[in-house]
């Protein structure tokens, strides 16, 4: 579903992502872990076609992000680490805007918006302007918007930040549902317990390079993910 | 602590003037590029200061020449005080609201061990600095003109400095009160932005009426200086005392000016500092609107982008006021010419010749004037900058950059077009233009409007600014807006001058057709850049 090959992205002289290769297959939830500034957000943004990159290739369902960004974006849903969405719109107008951009039919958008807004208990607030929303409500709206076009691949940057425990639980369920239906999810998180329980595979990135990746059980090798991560961080400090 | 807060406010103000980058440029500007930018800003600042100083100076020179020999210097300064107070009030009222009552860092600062009165004082002082800048625009040229004309003693100059420094305190006090009232009124309304737009238009309307009739007022004042002065002195005692303190070097009146300005300032500060925490933490959510499920309407991605642009435009009063002022002028002009066509014709004939080489050139003048008004509608100039933190959301969507640009350009044209048609048709009827000339009264402004729309987009692609915390920075203080405003006028002037030159050999209609073609070509050329390099630039923003 998502194939990253030798991705390199630099900012000036600094290599934010250095020769990174990773493959996420259909049906997989892939966790992406690293310290602040390790290159997680840069990688995710490059996969979404937001950030141009110097070398390497990213394929979404076999389509190159570089060569055919629109075709790739049509299959992707991206949730940024900070839900900065259009403050001047109401919730429902924003959802309609996203549905129009992705070309979602009237019947599909009506049923999906109703389904997910009810699920996240946001229906009552959809007529409110987004600037009156709390951080959590914005995050919920971003999640609902990302699901309106039934993406095949979800790229999520810290999706649980700001969500209340119930909404976080619902999102985890939806992520699994999407993968069971043949989709894939690649998401970054600092909540290692969530990653350990939710992810089929995990990749740990350090200073732009992958240090370990594979099935969760292989990465943790009977230890906690927290211990694995901290050991790798200590190695970095030495 | 207070000093730190004030320094932070001032550095934020300075920063908002000097900084402005997109992510690809953020760390690059140094050396020559940085120096070039500073030089450009310096040249621009000198130009603005010199032109403003000159026009204000000329205005006050007229008054000084008449009032000083009559020993009516107090009326001269009374008028200066009125101008400073009015300009300060109009200029700071919305700054007061956003800086004091609606500041985004209130929660952060209130969580720190800082007395709320210090936070409030630092905010008020930053508005005061803004007011001193506004006051200087009038006071400096007026002071120089008066003291070089009247040749009075040092005491007069000292009193002028002291009284002028006190004057903005009164304006800030009134602005704080009115800002608080606006906040109080708008909190109960669902469409706060509409109310803010209404207040803005109201203030702007007063300002425009005053400026449009300024010459009449000035003539009336000069003819009946003493009577008007006496009336104003009763209505505005602080302005009267200001005039007397400086013109007569009267200590009593100087003390009165200080009392009129400092005491209200202290009272307002004390009252606000008591209620600042409450004001700053009051939930401004307004009335909650219940969501009712309705049948949804579908549209294309392009329509969705255009609707989004419209939603942003209509939600920001400052955006409307700054980027679509031509619409207001065009509608005012349409109404005015339909009622007073003869008067306008007389005024125009006094200002410029209506005949050239035996030919009536009024239609050309009208079309050029309408074209010039269209230059003032440039919603595209800050449109990309206004994406701010939402830029990456836009970049993640399955739309081409050109679709995004097109939506912004279309909005600009759609906003400008109705008033172009209204004003063009009004002039057609009022001045009895021929059908062909009437058609050009619509076509030329429409061609200019299309040109300004793509030119603004072009400027914003070259000079985007995404680091703002308040939209006003992108709308008013960004380089792309300044480039479009002044560059647009300059680019408009060149073909207009060409048109006047062509009068020797071509008919008015032929010149208008050539001008339309020139603007259409310019539009196509710039659009081609946007379509090619513009799209590439967008991908790297």
Interface residues (C-beta under 8 A of the other chain):
Chain A: X11 X12 X45 X48 X49 X50 X52 X70 X71 X73 X74 X76 X78 X80 X82 X84 X85 X86 X88 X89 X90 X91 X92 X93 X96 X97 X98 X99 X100 X101 X102 X103 X104 X105 X106 X109 X110 X113 X114 X123 X124 X125 X126 X127 X128 X132
Chain B: X27 X28 X285 X286 X288 X289 X290 X291 X292 X293 X295 X296 X297 X298 X299 X300 X301 X303 X304 X305 X307 X308 X311 X312 X315 X316 X388 X389 X390 X392 X393 X395 X396 X397 X398 X399 X400 X539 X540
